[in-house]
């Protein structure tokens, strides 16, 4: 008959197993938090981009001519942060009634930058033409599936004489205005 193992060896083995699990769980949980951080950060921003300062309202001509502003912002790509990178451009203009209107400077057709041309905008890639209010000149023959993408202007800051725009890029080639991820 074999002797039964002493109780002490069972307690030592149980304590060793508990300590091993604790020692393994802490680094695993820390690594999991770091690995999931970009996903958790994206979810907590609510999907709405922060407003970006373009300058003073005095930079806009009063005759309604669109003024182009480059958009530079901090960009986070997973775990890497880049500061003050050019991420796009916007056209801002004063309407005859004094209201300020902002558009993304890319054509909704294929994403080329539009230019100010006469009394509107023109895409040099496929000759899409837009009026000053962003509408397509001829929707039936225009290759662009939608009007220029209008952006939100911060009205509170505008009242204080500053131009702030919520810059956002949208998917090209679609008739709906779908924000890019």
C-alpha positions as CSV (number, residue, x, y, z in Angstrom):
1,X,0.0,0.0,0.0
2,X,1.3,3.4,-1.1
3,X,1.4,6.1,1.4
4,X,-0.9,9.1,0.7
5,X,0.8,12.3,-0.1
6,X,1.1,14.7,2.8
7,X,-1.3,17.6,3.1
8,X,1.5,20.0,3.0
9,X,2.5,19.1,-0.6
10,X,-1.1,19.6,-1.7
11,X,-1.2,23.1,-0.1
12,X,2.2,23.9,-1.7
13,X,0.9,22.8,-5.1
14,X,-2.4,24.8,-4.7
15,X,-0.5,27.9,-3.6
16,X,1.9,27.6,-6.5
17,X,-1.0,27.3,-9.0
18,X,-2.7,30.4,-7.5
19,X,0.5,32.5,-7.6
20,X,1.2,31.4,-11.2
21,X,-2.3,32.4,-12.3
22,X,-1.9,35.8,-10.6
23,X,1.5,36.4,-12.1
24,X,0.2,35.5,-15.6
25,X,-3.1,37.4,-15.5
26,X,-1.6,40.8,-14.6
27,X,0.7,41.0,-17.7
28,X,-2.0,39.5,-19.9
29,X,-4.7,42.0,-18.8
30,X,-2.2,44.9,-19.2
31,X,-1.3,43.8,-22.7
32,X,-5.0,43.4,-23.6
33,X,-5.8,46.9,-22.5
34,X,-2.9,48.3,-24.6
35,X,-3.9,46.2,-27.6
36,X,-7.5,47.3,-27.5
37,X,-6.7,51.0,-26.8
38,X,-7.2,52.3,-30.4
39,X,-10.6,50.6,-30.6
40,X,-11.7,51.9,-27.2
41,X,-10.5,55.4,-28.0
42,X,-12.3,55.5,-31.3
43,X,-15.6,54.4,-29.7
44,X,-15.4,57.0,-26.9
45,X,-15.0,60.0,-29.3
46,X,-18.6,59.7,-30.5
47,X,-17.6,59.8,-34.1
48,X,-17.9,63.6,-34.3
49,X,-14.6,65.3,-35.1
50,X,-13.5,68.3,-33.0
51,X,-13.7,71.8,-34.6
52,X,-10.5,73.1,-36.0
53,X,-9.5,76.8,-36.0
54,X,-9.0,78.3,-39.5
55,X,-8.4,81.9,-38.5
56,X,-10.2,85.2,-38.1
57,X,-13.5,86.0,-40.0
58,X,-11.7,88.9,-41.5
59,X,-9.8,86.5,-43.8
60,X,-13.0,85.9,-45.8
61,X,-13.7,88.3,-48.7
62,X,-17.1,90.0,-48.2
63,X,-18.0,89.5,-51.9
64,X,-18.6,85.8,-51.4
65,X,-15.4,84.5,-53.1
66,X,-14.5,81.2,-51.6
67,X,-11.2,81.1,-49.7
68,X,-9.2,77.8,-49.4
69,X,-7.8,76.9,-46.0
70,X,-5.5,73.9,-45.5
71,X,-6.5,71.6,-42.7
72,X,-3.6,70.5,-40.4
73,X,-4.4,68.3,-37.4
74,X,-2.9,65.8,-35.1
75,X,-3.5,62.3,-36.5
76,X,-3.4,59.1,-34.6
77,X,-2.8,55.9,-36.5
78,X,-3.3,53.0,-34.0
79,X,-0.6,53.7,-31.5
80,X,1.4,56.4,-33.3
81,X,0.6,60.1,-33.0
82,X,1.6,62.5,-35.8
83,X,1.4,66.3,-35.1
84,X,0.2,69.0,-37.5
85,X,-0.1,66.9,-40.6
86,X,-2.0,68.2,-43.6
87,X,-5.1,66.1,-43.8
88,X,-7.2,68.1,-46.3
89,X,-8.5,71.5,-47.2
90,X,-11.8,73.4,-47.0
91,X,-13.3,76.2,-49.0
92,X,-15.1,78.8,-46.8
93,X,-17.2,81.7,-48.2
94,X,-19.6,84.4,-47.0
95,X,-23.0,84.2,-48.4
96,X,-24.8,87.4,-49.5
97,X,-26.9,87.3,-46.2
98,X,-23.6,87.2,-44.2
99,X,-23.9,83.5,-43.2
100,X,-20.6,81.5,-43.5
101,X,-20.6,78.3,-45.5
102,X,-17.8,75.7,-45.6
103,X,-17.2,72.8,-48.0
104,X,-14.7,69.9,-48.1
105,X,-12.3,70.8,-51.0
106,X,-12.4,67.3,-52.4
107,X,-14.8,66.2,-55.2
108,X,-17.4,63.6,-54.1
109,X,-16.8,61.7,-57.4
110,X,-13.2,60.4,-57.0
111,X,-11.7,62.7,-54.3
112,X,-9.7,65.1,-56.5
113,X,-9.3,68.7,-55.1
114,X,-11.7,71.1,-56.7
115,X,-10.7,74.6,-57.8
116,X,-12.5,77.9,-57.8
117,X,-13.5,78.5,-61.4
118,X,-15.5,81.7,-62.2
119,X,-18.7,81.6,-60.3
120,X,-18.3,78.2,-58.8
121,X,-16.1,75.2,-58.3
122,X,-14.6,72.8,-60.9
123,X,-13.1,69.3,-60.5
124,X,-10.1,69.0,-62.9
125,X,-10.3,65.2,-62.9
126,X,-13.7,64.6,-64.7
127,X,-15.0,68.2,-65.1
128,X,-17.6,68.1,-62.4
129,X,-18.9,71.6,-61.9
130,X,-20.5,73.0,-58.8
131,X,-22.2,76.4,-58.0
132,X,-20.9,78.6,-55.2
133,X,-23.4,77.0,-52.8
134,X,-22.0,73.5,-53.5
135,X,-24.8,72.2,-55.7
136,X,-24.0,70.4,-59.0
137,X,-24.4,72.6,-62.0
138,X,-26.0,69.9,-64.1
139,X,-26.9,66.8,-62.0
140,X,-27.9,64.7,-65.0
141,X,-24.5,65.0,-66.8
142,X,-22.2,65.6,-63.8
143,X,-20.1,62.6,-62.9
144,X,-20.2,63.5,-59.2
145,X,-22.9,61.5,-57.4
146,X,-23.7,64.3,-55.0
147,X,-23.2,68.0,-54.2
148,X,-20.0,69.2,-52.5
149,X,-19.8,68.1,-48.9
150,X,-20.8,70.9,-46.7
151,X,-19.1,71.1,-43.3
152,X,-20.4,72.4,-40.0
153,X,-19.2,75.9,-39.0
154,X,-19.1,76.7,-35.2
155,X,-21.6,79.5,-34.9
156,X,-20.6,80.4,-31.3
157,X,-17.0,81.1,-32.3
158,X,-18.1,82.8,-35.5
159,X,-20.0,85.3,-33.4
160,X,-16.7,86.1,-31.7
161,X,-15.0,86.7,-35.0
162,X,-13.2,83.4,-35.4
163,X,-13.6,80.7,-38.0
164,X,-13.9,77.2,-36.6
165,X,-14.9,74.2,-38.9
166,X,-15.7,70.6,-38.1
167,X,-13.5,69.0,-40.8
168,X,-14.6,65.6,-42.0
169,X,-13.7,63.5,-45.0
170,X,-16.5,61.5,-46.7
171,X,-16.4,58.4,-49.0
172,X,-16.0,59.2,-52.7
173,X,-18.2,57.8,-55.4
174,X,-21.4,57.3,-53.3
175,X,-24.6,59.3,-53.5
176,X,-24.9,59.3,-49.7
177,X,-22.6,61.4,-47.5
178,X,-20.8,58.6,-45.6
179,X,-18.0,59.7,-43.2
180,X,-14.7,58.0,-43.6
181,X,-13.5,56.0,-40.7
